[in-house]
Amino acid sequence: MIKLQTSKSYIKEIRITYSDRNESLFVCIENAGRSKMAEAFGRSLGIDAISAGTVPAEKVNPVVVEAMKENGIELSESTPRNLDEKMIEEAGRIILMGCSIESVCPVVLLRKMKKKSEDWNIEDPKGKSIQKVREIRDEILRKVKMLKKEMD
């Protein structure tokens, strides 16, 4: 809920539903690679973006940090976040990064996501070479740019 002060000195409440929201939520299992890259690219392009994981890692994948640094984006201080119900409710769009989250995501969250989610089916950079992570990074950037175009 957003409260706006009007000129008549009273508060007018405006309720915003998820369909009115423009926030994009990028989800993967660990929130240490694909979803972090998508969030960072989204923000750099002016998208209201967040990311989360169903079973967050302790830190962002160092090879992902290196690959993103090559594009001028610093992720070394970023920490993986846990996906929660509030994130799902507030997101206008949920983008799954290609992981099988069904096995690690509570059923109640899966049901809430289903109505407004899509799957980009992007390869996991975990354990991959820097060259492969660059390819994954570039694919994510292409998709985020297409998302931005759709939103404009």
C-alpha positions in Angstrom: 0.0 0.0 0.0 1.2 3.5 -0.8 0.1 6.6 1.1 0.1 9.9 -0.6 -0.3 13.3 1.1 -2.8 15.4 -0.8 -3.1 19.2 -0.8 -6.1 19.0 1.5 -3.9 17.5 4.3 -5.4 14.1 4.4 -4.0 10.7 3.5 -5.3 9.0 0.4 -4.5 5.3 0.2 -3.8 3.6 -3.1 -3.7 -0.2 -3.3 -1.3 -1.6 -5.9 -1.8 -5.2 -7.1 1.0 -7.3 -8.6 -0.2 -6.6 -12.1 0.3 -2.9 -11.5 3.9 -3.5 -10.3 6.8 -3.4 -12.7 9.2 -5.2 -10.5 11.0 -8.3 -12.0 12.0 -11.1 -9.7 14.8 -13.4 -11.0 14.8 -16.8 -9.3 17.2 -19.7 -9.2 18.3 -22.2 -6.6 21.4 -20.6 -5.1 21.0 -17.0 -6.2 24.8 -17.1 -6.8 25.0 -16.9 -10.6 22.2 -16.6 -13.2 19.7 -14.7 -11.1 22.4 -12.3 -9.7 23.6 -11.5 -13.3 20.0 -10.9 -14.5 19.2 -8.6 -11.5 22.4 -6.6 -12.1 21.8 -6.3 -15.8 18.2 -5.3 -15.1 19.1 -2.6 -12.7 21.8 -1.3 -15.1 19.1 -1.0 -17.7 16.6 0.7 -15.4 14.4 -2.2 -14.5 13.1 -2.5 -11.0 14.8 -5.9 -10.4 15.6 -8.2 -7.5 16.8 -11.8 -7.3 16.5 -14.6 -4.8 17.2 -18.3 -4.4 15.2 -21.2 -3.0 18.4 -22.5 -1.2 20.8 -19.6 -1.3 24.6 -20.1 -1.4 26.9 -18.5 1.1 28.4 -16.2 -1.6 28.1 -15.3 -5.3 30.1 -17.6 -7.6 33.5 -16.0 -7.9 33.7 -16.8 -11.7 30.4 -15.0 -12.1 31.8 -12.0 -10.2 34.8 -12.0 -12.5 32.7 -12.2 -15.7 30.4 -9.4 -14.5 33.4 -7.2 -13.6 34.4 -7.4 -17.3 31.1 -5.7 -18.1 31.7 -3.0 -15.5 29.3 -4.6 -12.9 30.6 -5.3 -9.4 29.0 -8.3 -7.6 31.7 -9.0 -5.0 29.8 -7.4 -2.2 26.4 -8.9 -3.2 25.0 -11.7 -1.1 22.6 -14.4 -2.1 19.0 -13.9 -0.7 16.4 -16.4 0.2 13.1 -16.3 -1.8 10.2 -15.5 0.4 6.4 -15.0 0.0 6.6 -11.2 0.1 9.0 -11.1 -2.9 6.6 -13.3 -4.9 3.5 -11.2 -4.0 5.2 -7.9 -4.8 6.7 -9.0 -8.1 5.0 -8.1 -11.3 6.9 -10.7 -13.2 8.9 -13.7 -12.0 11.6 -15.2 -14.2 12.9 -18.6 -13.4 16.5 -19.1 -14.7 16.1 -22.7 -15.8 16.6 -24.6 -12.6 14.3 -27.3 -11.2 13.2 -25.4 -8.2 10.1 -27.6 -7.7 12.2 -30.1 -5.6 13.5 -27.4 -3.3 10.7 -24.8 -3.2 7.8 -25.0 -0.8 4.5 -25.9 -2.5 2.8 -22.7 -1.3 5.5 -20.5 -3.0 5.3 -22.6 -6.2 1.5 -22.0 -6.4 1.9 -18.3 -5.9 4.7 -18.1 -8.6 2.9 -20.1 -11.2 0.4 -17.3 -12.2 3.1 -14.8 -13.1 6.3 -16.8 -13.9 8.2 -17.7 -17.0 11.3 -19.9 -17.4 14.3 -18.6 -19.4 16.0 -22.1 -19.3 19.6 -20.8 -18.9 22.5 -23.1 -18.2 23.9 -23.0 -14.7 27.3 -21.4 -14.5 28.3 -23.4 -11.4 31.5 -25.2 -12.0 32.0 -23.8 -15.5 35.0 -22.2 -17.0 35.3 -18.4 -17.3 34.7 -18.7 -21.1 31.4 -20.6 -20.6 30.3 -18.2 -17.9 30.9 -15.3 -20.3 28.6 -17.1 -22.8 25.9 -17.5 -20.1 26.4 -13.9 -19.0 25.9 -12.7 -22.6 22.8 -14.8 -23.1 21.3 -13.3 -19.9 22.2 -9.8 -21.0 20.4 -10.4 -24.4 17.3 -11.7 -22.6 17.3 -8.8 -20.1 17.5 -6.3 -23.0 14.5 -8.0 -24.6 12.6 -7.9 -21.3 13.4 -4.1 -21.1 12.1 -3.6 -24.6 8.9 -5.4 -23.7 8.4 -3.2 -20.7 9.0 0.1 -22.5 
